[in-house]
Amino acid sequence: MVYSMTGFGRGKAESPEYTVTVEMKSVNHRFCEMVIRMPRQLLEMEDKIKKLIQTYIERGRIEVFVTISGEGIVKKKVQIDRQLLQEYIHHLQQAKNEYGLKEEIRVYDVLTMPDVLATVEEERQYSPIYDLVHQASERAVEQLVEMRRLEGAQLTVDVLAQLEHIKSARKQIVLLAPQVVEQYRHRLQKRLADLAGGIVDEQRLLIEAAIFADKADINEELTRIESHLSQFVQTLQKKGAVGRKLDFLVQELNREMNTIGSKANNGEIAQFVVEMKTALERIKEQVQNIE
């Protein structure tokens, strides 16, 4: 079963006080990378969310967005630095007496002095919200995985169709390959006859044909292509992350196709090589998105 690396999932969990929504979006990535955005007060949940996702997903870049609505997870209170306030009042009173100032010292004046007032967050018990975050995250990742599964199934269909194109072109090359040496022998025979006034040195002709046959032999490449295609289909049927192996097989297929194109020295074979490489390029694009 092949999974895509792109998808989206959304999960929600509610209590009388809070509603937690978790959204997950995944895209292509060589490894498993996660970026989680959530309220600072719940940061200790980050590792738990990552571990949860890793039980479902092996590759891809996953962005997670956690939003909470309800009573508000943060409560603040005002604190007064009484010792600092006393220092301000003392020095203001001293300046008033020293310089004969008549204006009274107002509460507003002293409370707006730097660092006198501060707002601090109250310590709260977040465990009920943690449970909601976990529930919503689990629902979101399950939906994400299902979308990745559906897209992976479509990718598999597309890849298999392109593999059939490659198999078909390969069969045609297999049929044409034996003719290449024979065609070369005829061309060489005619050339030698033209040069020698109709007299052909059969020994020389056989040697030249044998050398060409050795250089133009593509049977080994054709056999390897068949093997790689078989491995490709088998890999598509395996569980887990198979994208890297498929990418490796694409590279190997491309290498064999290039070798055939350079060795065959035949226009028809070159045309079928182009067809194979065109199909392989489409497969390569699809494989980039497979987990």
C-alpha positions in Angstrom: 0.0 0.0 0.0 1.5 3.3 -1.2 0.9 6.5 0.7 1.3 10.0 -0.7 3.2 12.6 1.3 0.6 15.3 0.8 -2.7 15.6 2.6 -4.7 17.5 5.2 -6.5 16.4 8.4 -8.7 18.2 10.9 -9.8 17.1 14.3 -11.9 18.6 17.1 -12.5 17.8 20.7 -14.9 19.6 23.1 -15.7 20.0 26.8 -18.2 22.3 28.5 -15.4 24.9 28.9 -13.1 24.4 25.9 -13.1 23.5 22.2 -9.8 22.3 20.8 -9.2 22.2 17.0 -6.1 20.6 15.5 -5.3 21.0 11.8 -2.5 19.1 10.0 -1.0 19.7 6.6 1.7 17.5 5.0 3.9 18.0 2.0 6.9 16.3 0.4 10.1 15.9 2.4 13.1 13.5 2.5 12.6 12.8 6.2 9.9 13.2 8.8 9.9 16.9 9.8 7.2 18.4 12.1 6.4 22.1 12.8 3.8 22.6 15.6 2.2 25.9 16.4 0.2 26.0 19.6 -0.4 28.3 22.7 2.8 28.7 24.7 1.1 27.4 27.8 0.7 23.9 26.2 4.2 23.5 24.8 4.9 20.5 26.9 2.3 18.7 24.7 4.6 19.2 21.6 6.6 16.0 22.1 3.5 13.9 22.7 1.9 15.2 19.5 5.1 14.4 17.5 5.2 10.9 18.9 1.6 10.4 18.0 2.2 11.5 14.4 5.3 9.3 14.1 3.2 6.2 14.8 1.3 6.9 11.6 3.7 8.8 9.3 7.4 8.0 8.3 8.1 10.7 5.7 6.9 14.2 4.9 6.9 17.7 6.4 3.9 18.0 8.7 2.6 21.4 9.9 0.3 21.3 12.9 -1.9 24.1 14.1 -3.6 23.9 17.5 -6.3 26.4 18.4 -8.3 26.6 21.6 -11.5 28.5 22.2 -13.6 28.9 25.4 -13.0 30.4 28.7 -9.4 31.2 27.9 -6.5 29.2 29.0 -4.6 32.2 30.5 -5.7 34.1 33.6 -3.7 37.1 34.6 -3.6 39.2 37.8 -1.9 42.5 38.7 1.0 42.6 41.1 2.4 45.8 42.8 6.0 46.0 43.7 5.3 47.6 47.1 9.0 48.1 48.0 9.6 49.9 44.8 6.4 51.9 45.2 7.6 53.0 48.7 10.9 54.1 47.2 9.2 56.3 44.6 6.9 57.9 47.2 9.8 58.5 49.5 11.9 60.2 46.8 8.9 62.2 45.5 8.1 63.5 49.0 11.7 64.3 49.5 11.9 66.3 46.2 8.6 68.1 47.1 10.0 69.2 50.5 13.4 70.1 49.1 12.2 72.2 46.3 9.0 73.6 47.9 6.6 71.9 45.5 3.0 72.5 46.3 1.4 69.8 44.1 0.1 66.8 45.9 1.5 63.3 45.0 -1.3 61.5 43.1 -2.0 57.8 43.1 -1.9 57.8 39.3 1.6 59.4 39.3 3.2 56.7 41.4 1.4 53.7 39.9 2.5 54.6 36.4 6.2 54.8 37.5 8.3 52.1 35.7 8.0 48.6 37.1 5.5 49.4 39.8 2.7 47.5 38.2 3.0 44.1 36.5 0.7 41.5 35.1 1.5 37.9 35.7 -0.2 34.6 34.7 -1.8 32.5 37.3 -0.7 29.0 37.7 -3.4 26.7 36.3 -4.1 23.1 35.8 -4.1 22.3 32.1 -4.6 18.5 32.2 -8.2 18.7 31.0 -7.0 20.7 28.0 -4.2 18.2 27.4 -6.7 15.4 27.0 -8.7 17.4 24.5 -5.5 18.3 22.5 -4.6 14.6 22.3 -8.1 13.6 21.2 -8.2 16.3 18.5 -4.7 15.4 17.3 -5.5 11.8 17.0 -8.6 12.6 14.9 -6.6 15.0 12.7 -3.8 12.6 12.0 -6.2 9.8 11.2 -7.9 12.0 8.6 -4.6 13.1 7.3 -3.4 9.5 6.8 -6.6 8.6 5.1 -6.2 11.4 2.6 -2.6 10.3 2.0 -3.8 6.8 1.5 -6.4 7.8 -1.1 -3.9 9.9 -3.0 -1.3 7.2 -2.8 -3.8 4.8 -4.4 -4.2 7.2 -7.3 -0.4 7.6 -7.6 -0.1 3.8 -7.8 -2.5 3.6 -10.7 -0.7 6.3 -12.6 2.7 4.7 -12.0 1.6 1.3 -13.0 0.2 2.7 -16.3 3.6 4.3 -17.1 5.4 1.1 -16.2 3.2 -0.7 -18.8 4.4 1.8 -21.4 8.0 1.1 -20.5 7.4 -2.7 -20.7 5.8 -2.3 -24.1 8.7 -0.3 -25.5 11.2 -2.7 -24.0 9.6 -5.6 -25.8 9.9 -3.8 -29.1 13.6 -3.2 -28.4 14.1 -6.9 -27.6 12.6 -7.8 -31.1 14.8 -5.2 -32.8 18.1 -5.9 -31.0 19.1 -9.0 -33.1 18.6 -7.1 -36.3 21.1 -4.4 -35.4 24.2 -6.5 -35.9 22.8 -8.0 -39.1 22.0 -4.6 -40.5 25.5 -3.4 -39.6 27.0 -6.5 -41.3 25.2 -5.7 -44.5 26.2 -2.1 -44.5 29.8 -3.0 -43.8 29.8 -5.6 -46.5 28.5 -3.1 -49.1 31.1 -0.5 -48.0 34.0 -3.0 -48.2 32.7 -4.2 -51.6 32.6 -0.7 -52.9 36.1 0.0 -51.7 37.5 -3.3 -53.0 35.7 -3.3 -56.4 33.2 -6.0 -55.4 35.7 -8.3 -53.7 34.9 -8.7 -49.9 37.4 -10.1 -47.4 35.0 -12.4 -45.4 37.5 -12.8 -42.6 37.7 -9.1 -42.1 33.9 -8.8 -42.4 33.4 -11.3 -39.6 35.9 -9.7 -37.3 34.4 -6.2 -37.8 30.9 -7.6 -37.3 32.0 -9.4 -34.1 33.6 -6.2 -32.7 30.4 -4.2 -33.4 28.2 -7.0 -32.0 30.2 -6.8 -28.8 29.9 -3.1 -28.5 26.3 -2.9 -29.5 25.1 -5.8 -27.3 22.2 -4.5 -25.2 20.8 -7.8 -23.8 22.3 -7.2 -20.4 20.7 -3.7 -20.1 17.4 -5.1 -21.3 17.5 -7.9 -18.7 18.3 -5.4 -15.9 15.4 -3.2 -17.0 13.1 -6.2 -16.8 14.4 -6.9 -13.3 14.1 -3.3 -12.1 10.5 -3.1 -13.4 9.7 -6.3 -11.5 11.2 -4.9 -8.3 9.3 -1.6 -8.9 5.9 -3.5 -8.9 6.9 -5.5 -5.9 7.9 -2.4 -3.9 4.6 -0.7 -4.7 2.9 -3.6 -3.0 4.9 -3.4 0.2 3.9 -1.6 3.5 5.7 1.4 4.9 7.8 4.1 3.4 8.9 2.9 -0.1 9.5 6.3 -1.8 13.3 6.2 -1.4 13.7 2.7 -2.9 11.4 3.7 -5.8 13.5 6.7 -6.4 16.6 4.6 -6.5 15.0 2.2 -9.0 14.1 5.2 -11.2 17.7 6.2 -11.3 18.8 2.7 -12.2 16.3 2.4 -15.0 17.4 5.8 -16.4 21.0 4.6 -16.4 20.1 1.4 -18.4 18.0 3.4 -20.8 20.8 5.8 -21.5 23.2 3.0 -22.1 20.9 1.3 -24.6 20.5 4.6 -26.4 24.2 5.1 -26.8 25.1 1.5 -27.7 22.3 0.4 -30.0 23.1 2.7 -33.0 19.7 2.2 -34.4 17.0 4.8 -35.2 14.0 2.6 -34.3 15.5 1.5 -31.0 16.4 5.2 -30.2 12.7 6.0 -30.7 11.6 3.4 -28.2 14.2 4.5 -25.8 12.7 8.0 -26.0 9.3 6.5 -25.2 10.7 4.7 -22.2 12.4 7.8 -20.9 9.3 9.9 -21.3 7.3 7.4 -19.3 10.1 7.2 -16.7 10.1 10.9 -16.3 6.4 10.9 -15.4 7.1 8.1 -12.9 9.9 10.2 -11.4 7.5 13.1 -10.8 5.0 10.7 -9.1 7.6 9.0 -7.0 8.7 12.4 -5.5 5.4 12.4 -3.8 5.4 8.9 -2.4 6.1 8.3 1.2 
